[in-house]
Amino acid sequence: MSAVLFDFSGTLFRIESTESWLRAVLRETGISLPEPELAEAARALESAGAQPGGARPERLPAEFAEMWAVRDRSAEQHRAAFTGVSRQVPLPDPALHDALYDRHMKPAAWTPYPDTEFVLRTLRERGIAVGVVSNIGWDLRPVFREHGLDAYVDTYALSYEHGIQKPDPRLFAVACEALGVDPKDVLMVGDERHSDSGAAALGCGVHFVDHRPVTERPDALRPVLDLVGQG
């Protein structure tokens, strides 16, 4: 293998818990909620699928279906989809829904998996190129910079920047072209079976990890090093 492509959320990084997400925004806005109400609001937001990078909606209302299906094709659609489902949950101030969306884009909301730095650094030492291919509606590069991982990434192919979302093979092709590699010499690593398997249409190898909390997934990325060999 001459290159590895990684998904972002649930693969290299994990978003904070829904409760932590809500607490941070309440703290930033100076709004307080009694603990039982805060816990209930966090559960409702999680059930609605309101947190980007978090749980999927348990029941997506029909009026959101069309918007949800294409949410990663632009920044505007992404914000509209997630704030739309968030607004199903009553909060003490309607402005909190946009504040929650803004919070999830901050580097502090994201934690790299325990083996992310080791795996990315080792790939760099072996001379294996790295790309990040993500269905997303905002620029995640600051997250990598803030966590000291940007030096290990050679290119980013982000859905909202190209108007293409996985599993469309064209988004993976963007990354391969930027790296100057043949897709047949590339491994795609992700946590979404449907979305990330789109790379196989180009001839890429595909390897999956589980989208689990950081504390429960200490070393799932390390097998990637054996799969790609010494470069």
C-alpha positions as CSV (number, residue, x, y, z in Angstrom):
1,M,0.0,0.0,0.0
2,S,1.2,3.5,-0.8
3,A,-1.5,5.5,1.0
4,V,-4.1,5.2,3.6
5,L,-7.4,7.2,3.7
6,F,-9.2,7.7,7.0
7,D,-12.6,8.7,7.9
8,F,-12.8,11.4,10.6
9,S,-15.6,11.0,13.1
10,G,-15.7,7.6,14.8
11,T,-12.4,6.6,13.1
12,L,-9.7,9.0,14.1
13,F,-11.7,11.2,16.5
14,R,-14.8,10.9,18.6
15,I,-17.2,13.7,19.5
16,E,-17.8,14.4,23.2
17,S,-20.9,12.9,24.9
18,T,-24.2,14.6,24.2
19,E,-24.4,15.6,27.9
20,S,-21.0,17.2,27.8
21,W,-21.9,18.9,24.5
22,L,-25.0,20.4,26.1
23,R,-23.3,21.3,29.4
24,A,-20.5,23.2,27.5
25,V,-23.0,25.3,25.6
26,L,-25.1,26.1,28.7
27,R,-21.9,27.1,30.5
28,E,-20.8,29.3,27.6
29,T,-24.2,31.0,27.3
30,G,-24.7,31.4,31.1
31,I,-28.0,29.5,31.0
32,S,-28.6,27.0,33.8
33,L,-30.9,24.0,33.9
34,P,-31.8,21.8,36.9
35,E,-29.9,18.5,36.7
36,P,-32.9,16.3,35.9
37,E,-34.0,18.7,33.1
38,L,-30.4,18.8,31.7
39,A,-30.2,15.1,31.7
40,E,-33.6,14.7,30.0
41,A,-32.7,17.3,27.4
42,A,-29.4,15.5,26.6
43,R,-31.3,12.2,26.2
44,A,-33.8,13.9,23.9
45,L,-31.1,15.5,21.8
46,E,-29.3,12.2,21.4
47,S,-32.6,10.4,20.5
48,A,-33.3,13.1,17.8
49,G,-29.8,12.6,16.3
50,A,-29.1,16.4,16.9
51,Q,-25.4,16.1,17.5
52,P,-23.2,15.8,14.4
53,G,-20.8,12.9,14.9
54,G,-23.1,11.5,17.6
55,A,-25.9,9.0,17.5
56,R,-28.2,8.6,14.5
57,P,-31.8,9.7,14.8
58,E,-34.0,7.1,16.4
59,R,-37.0,8.3,14.4
60,L,-36.4,10.8,11.7
61,P,-39.6,12.8,10.9
62,A,-40.6,12.5,7.3
63,E,-40.2,16.3,6.7
64,F,-36.5,16.0,7.4
65,A,-35.9,12.9,5.2
66,E,-34.9,14.7,2.0
67,M,-32.7,17.2,3.7
68,W,-31.1,14.6,5.9
69,A,-30.1,12.4,2.9
70,V,-28.0,15.2,1.3
71,R,-26.9,17.0,4.5
72,D,-23.2,16.6,3.9
73,R,-23.1,18.2,0.4
74,S,-22.8,21.8,1.7
75,A,-22.2,23.8,4.8
76,E,-25.7,25.3,4.6
77,Q,-27.5,21.9,4.2
78,H,-25.5,20.4,7.1
79,R,-26.4,23.2,9.5
80,A,-30.0,23.2,8.4
81,A,-30.4,19.5,8.9
82,F,-28.8,19.2,12.3
83,T,-30.4,22.4,13.8
84,G,-33.7,21.3,12.3
85,V,-33.7,18.0,14.2
86,S,-32.3,19.7,17.2
87,R,-35.3,22.1,17.3
88,Q,-37.6,19.1,17.9
89,V,-36.2,19.3,21.5
90,P,-37.5,22.2,23.6
91,L,-34.7,24.2,25.2
92,P,-34.9,27.2,27.5
93,D,-33.6,29.5,24.7
94,P,-34.2,28.9,20.9
95,A,-30.7,30.3,20.2
96,L,-29.2,27.3,22.0
97,H,-29.8,25.1,18.9
98,D,-27.4,27.2,16.8
99,A,-25.0,27.4,19.7
100,L,-25.0,23.6,20.0
101,Y,-24.2,23.3,16.3
102,D,-21.3,25.8,16.7
103,R,-20.0,23.9,19.6
104,H,-19.5,20.7,17.7
105,M,-17.1,22.4,15.3
106,K,-14.7,23.4,18.1
107,P,-11.6,21.3,18.6
108,A,-12.4,21.0,22.3
109,A,-15.5,19.0,21.4
110,W,-13.3,16.2,19.8
111,T,-10.9,13.7,21.2
112,P,-8.5,11.5,19.2
113,Y,-8.7,7.8,19.8
114,P,-5.7,6.6,22.0
115,D,-3.9,5.1,19.0
116,T,-4.6,7.8,16.4
117,E,-1.3,9.7,16.9
118,F,0.8,6.6,17.0
119,V,-0.7,5.2,13.8
120,L,-0.5,8.4,11.9
121,R,3.1,9.1,13.0
122,T,4.1,5.5,12.1
123,L,2.6,5.8,8.6
124,R,4.5,9.1,8.1
125,E,7.8,7.4,9.2
126,R,7.2,4.6,6.7
127,G,6.6,7.1,3.9
128,I,3.0,6.1,3.5
129,A,0.7,9.0,2.4
130,V,-2.4,9.8,4.5
131,G,-5.6,11.4,3.5
132,V,-8.8,12.2,5.4
133,V,-12.1,11.6,3.5
134,S,-15.1,12.8,5.5
135,N,-18.8,13.4,5.1
136,I,-19.0,16.7,6.9
137,G,-20.3,20.3,6.6
138,W,-17.4,22.3,8.0
139,D,-13.6,22.6,7.9
140,L,-12.2,20.0,10.3
141,R,-8.5,21.0,9.7
142,P,-8.4,23.1,12.9
143,V,-9.3,20.0,14.9
144,F,-6.2,18.2,13.6
145,R,-4.1,21.3,14.1
146,E,-5.3,21.9,17.7
147,H,-4.5,18.2,18.6
148,G,-1.1,18.3,16.9
149,L,-2.0,15.8,14.2
150,D,-2.2,18.0,11.1
151,A,1.5,17.3,10.2
152,Y,0.6,13.7,9.5
153,V,-2.2,14.4,7.0
154,D,-1.3,15.1,3.4
155,T,-4.7,15.9,2.0
156,Y,-8.4,16.3,3.0
157,A,-11.4,15.4,0.8
158,L,-14.4,16.9,2.6
159,S,-17.9,16.4,1.2
160,Y,-19.1,19.9,1.6
161,E,-16.1,21.3,-0.3
162,H,-16.9,19.2,-3.3
163,G,-20.6,18.8,-3.2
164,I,-20.1,15.0,-3.1
165,Q,-20.7,12.7,-0.2
166,K,-19.7,9.1,0.5
167,P,-20.3,6.5,-0.7
168,D,-19.9,8.2,-4.0
169,P,-16.5,7.0,-5.3
170,R,-15.7,10.4,-6.7
171,L,-14.9,11.7,-3.2
172,F,-12.4,9.0,-2.6
173,A,-11.0,9.7,-6.1
174,V,-10.4,13.3,-5.1
175,A,-8.2,12.2,-2.3
176,C,-6.3,9.6,-4.4
177,E,-5.7,12.2,-7.1
178,A,-4.4,14.7,-4.6
179,L,-2.0,12.1,-3.2
180,G,-0.9,11.0,-6.7
181,V,-1.7,7.3,-5.9
182,D,-3.4,4.5,-7.7
183,P,-6.6,3.6,-5.8
184,K,-5.5,-0.1,-6.0
185,D,-2.6,0.8,-3.8
186,V,-4.8,2.5,-1.2
187,L,-6.5,1.4,2.0
188,M,-9.6,3.2,3.2
189,V,-10.3,3.0,7.0
190,G,-13.7,3.9,8.3
191,D,-16.5,3.1,10.7
192,E,-19.5,3.4,8.4
193,R,-20.0,0.2,6.3
194,H,-22.3,1.9,3.8
195,S,-20.5,5.2,3.3
196,D,-16.8,4.0,3.5
197,S,-17.3,0.9,1.4
198,G,-17.7,3.3,-1.6
199,A,-13.9,3.3,-1.9
200,A,-14.0,-0.3,-3.0
201,A,-15.6,0.8,-6.3
202,L,-12.3,2.4,-7.2
203,G,-10.4,-0.7,-6.2
204,C,-9.2,0.5,-2.8
205,G,-8.9,-1.9,0.1
206,V,-11.4,-1.2,2.9
207,H,-10.9,-1.8,6.6
208,F,-13.6,-1.1,9.3
209,V,-13.3,-0.1,12.9
210,D,-16.2,0.3,15.4
211,H,-17.6,3.8,16.3
212,R,-17.1,3.4,20.0
213,P,-16.3,5.8,22.9
214,V,-12.6,6.7,23.2
215,T,-12.3,4.9,26.5
216,E,-13.6,1.7,25.0
217,R,-11.4,1.6,21.9
218,P,-7.8,1.8,22.8
219,D,-6.1,0.1,19.8
220,A,-8.5,-0.6,17.0
221,L,-6.4,1.4,14.5
222,R,-3.1,-0.4,15.1
223,P,-4.0,-3.4,12.7
224,V,-3.8,-0.8,9.9
225,L,0.0,-0.8,10.2
226,D,0.1,-4.6,9.5
227,L,-2.3,-4.3,6.6
228,V,-0.3,-1.7,4.8
229,G,3.1,-3.3,5.5
230,Q,6.3,-1.2,5.4
231,G,5.4,1.1,2.5
